Amino acid sequence: MGMKSAACWFAPKWQVRTKALGEAVERTVRFDIATIVRDELEELDIDERPAAPNDQFTEVALDELHHVPVGRTLGKIKEHLTDIYRVFLRNGTLDLLFNGEGLSYEEPRTTKDASCSSADQGGGKRRSGNSALV
């Protein structure tokens, strides 16, 4: 539901095109928020067309953006998406595209240089180990 909620925030019109693995049909639902509200729609039409059973995907396309994200905002959106889907990106079960650009998750850099050895943790307890910097 998160991408669809975000789509409402970014654009008054958008669509979801999806295809489930094993099904021979692709489905598209178009959202026009003004029409949905004005006509008090509770159901939307679903367009179906034949598709290969082995395909699977979901595509969210935004139309007539309220504000076109630019610069650092685009970077933050891409970073957030790759963070949300990092497990699937890591294991190769997801191809994540943003405006046609393939995204990948960058593992945070860590260091073992900041070693903690026998630091007093209060009450005479001692701890040792490594810390990670992100």
N, C-alpha and C positions, 0 to 999 in steps of 0.2 A: 504494500500500500504506500510506502514511502515515496517511490518515484512518481506515482500518480498524484499524490498530495503536492509534491514539489512542482509537478507540471502545472497544476492549477495556479500556483504562486507565480510561475514564470510566464504563462501564456493563457489567453482566453480560449484558444482552440488548440487541441492536440489529439493525437491518436495513439493507440496501442495496437501493434501487430504482433501476433504470437502464434507459435506452432509447438505443440506438445510432441515429444518423442513417441513414436509408435502410431500416431494418428495420421491419416491421409488428408488432413484439412488444415489450412491456415486461416486464422480469424483476425479481423480488424474491427476495432470499435473506435468511432470518432466522437470526441467530446467538444461541444460548443457550449461553454458555460453559460453564456447569456441566453441561449435558446433553452437550455435545460431549466434554468431558473424561471424564465418568462413563461414557458409552457408547462411548468411544474412536472417535467418528465421524471418518471421513476424507472423507466426501462429505455435502453438504447438499442438501436439496430446493430446487429452483428453481421458483417459481411464475411462470407466464407468462400474459399477457393481451394481447388485441389493442390496438394503439396506432397513431396516425398516423405514417406513414413520415417525415414532415418534422420530427417532434419529436426532441429529443435532450436528455438530462439524466442526472445522477446525484444521488441523494438518500441521505444517511446519517441515519438516525433512531435516537436513543439512548433506551432504556427503563430505568427503575429505576436512575437515576444513583447511583453510590456517594456522591458529594458534588456538590451542585448548585453550580456556579460562580456567584459573585456579585461585585458591585462591580468593582474594578479588574481582577480575573481575567477577567471577561467582556470588558472592553475589550482586554486583552492577547490573548485568543483571537481576537477580531475583527480586531485589528491584524495578528496573525500570518497569519491566513487571507488578508487582503487583500494582504499582502506576498508570500505564496507565489504568488498568482494575479494579481499586478499587471499583467502583460503582457496577459492575456486581458481583464481589467477595463478597461484603457486602450483597447484596440482594439474593445471592445464585443462580443466573442465569448462572454462569460460573464456570466450573471446569478448572483451569489453571494448566497444567502440564509442568514441565521443566525437561527433561531427565527422565521422569517417576515419578518425585517427585511432589506431589501436593503443590501448592503455595497458600498462603493466605495473605491478606492485614492486616498489623499491624497498628492500629490507632496510630497517634502520641500522645505521652504523653503531657498532658497540666497540668498547675497548676494554681490555683486561689490564690496562696500565694502572688504573686507579684501584689498586689493591688495598684492602683493609685488613690489617693484621692485628689481632688481639686487642681491639679497641674496647675500652671500658664502657659497657652499656648501662651502667648504674647497678647498684646492689652487688657489686663484685663480679657480675657476669661478664664474660669475655666472648667476643664474636670475631670471626675472621671470614674472609671470602673476597669476592670481586664485585665491583659495582659496574653498572652499564650506563653509558651516556647516550642520550638520544638527541 
